[in-house]
Amino acid sequence: MSLTPIDLTGGKSVYCFNQHQLDQAQRLYREESPGGEKIREAVNRLESDYSRNEQATIAFTIIEHLNQTSEF
């Protein structure tokens, strides 16, 4: 029996994050600084006030806005 391969190449609507980006985001989140504190407060507020689906929508919307306003 032959299995049809699954295309994992993504497409225009798919965003890729590399490990370095995720590591840096976690570093900023954990950092003992005013910025780190603001990030933790924002995440805590989102996690307590919004459903999982709403959190995902906010995350994707922010990523899209960042992508659209990129300086690159």
HELIX and SHEET records of a PDB file:
HELIX    1   1 GLN A   19  ARG A   30  1                                  12    
HELIX    2   2 PRO A   34  ASP A   49  1                                  16    
HELIX    3   3 ARG A   52  GLN A   68  1                                  17    
END                                                                             
